[in-house]
Amino acid sequence: MAKYNKVVLAYSGGLDTSIIIPWLKENYGCEVIAVSADVGQGAELDGLEEKAIKTGASKLYILDLVDEFVNDYIIPTMKAGAVYENKYLLGTSFARPIIAKRIVEIAKKEGADAIAHGCTGKGNDQVRFELAIKAYAPEMPVIAPWRVWDLKSREDEIAYAEERNIPLKINRETNYSKDKNLWHLSHEGLDLEFPENEPDYNKEGFLEMSVSPEKAPDVPTYVTLGFEKGCPVAFNGQKMSATEIIKALNEVGGANGIGLTDLVENRLVGMKSRGVYETPGGSILYFAHEILESLCLDKDTMHFKQHVALKFADLVYNGQWYTPLREALSAFVDETQKTVTGEVKIKLYKGNMMNAGVTSPYSLYSEEIATFGEDEVYDQMDSKGFINLFGLPIKVKAQLDAKLAKEGK
């Protein structure tokens, strides 16, 4: 192994990074500086500094990235309508670039020789972290213990921690792999590795941001969201920051069983994986934004933007946030959002979301044109000529087929 004097570790305090601190010191004899990012995971940060120091780190940075995470990563992705494989709202995916970018800043500040992370060699996060590192420190060595150590499973990791008296918040029975931030909570592993198993949403301690739809209230809850140029600016008539709105939506959405997703997804590295995601506030925000766009965007822009959303989702999922294409697509999205301003009312009921009304000063919907009643702005006779021209290729092809059939060809 190469020798390093100082290594900066992306540290969450979870199972992987808890044992990586002593592993780095044992194998490299280096100083380890831990860096944690507050992206809205809440109580997971409690006691982290004491734990990192006791485990062998020389210091711990805790970076407050919540508002930057929301404004510069979450909202641009939401405005794009980017959803990976029709279900996944990219909660882990867009958190990694901002964390890695800021870790590079600490590594440069500290004069570190390398950056380490706890991502497995089977996952997507290794790509997301390392592409961001390449973007901001292209020559920086990266240490990925999962690629080189002798530990083969999370059970091996737990045993390693127990041998060194490293405190863990999990055990072998509750050893789900989880990732939490303001936007979502993901669950992988254990019984979820078998797609035939239904997730036990009512199991104590499984859901953290939500309740199962069965436990949601028996009466609907209504929420109203205000948008300006595609960005959320108000909740139930009260002006709020996007961060505050997401927090409020998480609370009301979670209480109503909104945003539970059970997904078998295609990982970037080529395998399929099964996970359960809790995204209560994010699901409501996407739903409301889509309703408002249906009112404010013309047909061609909306349809083309749907193509952009697919590519945008792939870029975010694949860790390609810091690329010219993602920046160009964001510029396109921002142009489309100039008129996406208005108010959307959503009805929440036992895991379901329903449109309860939408208004916008930029609405392209015309009651006078769309009405089934009498109007003076639409001449229905115009449709005859339109259909004749629109259907001309079909008519010509049918006439040719008939001619060839008559000639026996």
C-alpha angles and dihedrals in degrees: 000000000000118000121244128180098199130020128185113214127203095230128193099161090239126127098281100046093039091066096035092071095063091036091057092048092047095047103033103023088224137143110256121212113191122212122193125185122213103217094157102288091136119194092020087083093057112116092359097130094052091047094049093049094046090049091055109272116138091218143346128226116202109195120201102221101150101112093039089049091052100042101038103033114015099043096045089051092047092049088053090054088230113175122164113231092346095290117047115088092200098244097156094032100063094039094064100063095055092045093049093046092055093044088057088054091054092046091054092045092051095043091238123183095213146001122232131198136182099228117134123239089241097056142082098235095074088062094045094050096044097045089054091048090051089052094054105023107020095174097046114118115234124212115206107179094191088068096054114021126094095241110110105180145016087260088059089050092052090050090049090052093047091052089056097039092244108164116236132188092214138058135197092277097050097035099134115151104239137181120189135184137145091284103047153338122233127201125198137162138034112057091355090070087076111070091203090067118092111224111251097230091174095055110119112258096011102101115047106167098034147029125230114265088249090062095045119107119282091230126065124254122215125209129181123208126194121207134192117192090341096309122114110243106160140038119200090343096310120115111238141161117261089252092054091047093053090049091050092047091048090057098047094036094048091050089055097047094250124159105023109150128183107194140174101202136185109244120215091244091063107261131103120242133187123223142162118224132197111203106152102155095034092053092054092046093051091046094051093045092052091051091051092048090053087062099041108036124077118237099257094047093047094049094046090046089057088061090048090051091058093052092042090054091051092050093050094044091048094051095250097131095124096058134111091241095055090048091049092049090050089053090053092048092050090054091053092051098061092101099031093109126128147077130292127193117205129193114213120198129162098325095325131110123204133183108248098177141317134207134182137169086223096051114149091195112109116196089195093057098037097046122117087212129080117302139170101213103064122059105203091200087070089071092068094064091041092054092046092055096038091049097042095104090051091049093048092049092049092050091051092049090051092049093049092048090051090051090048094245 
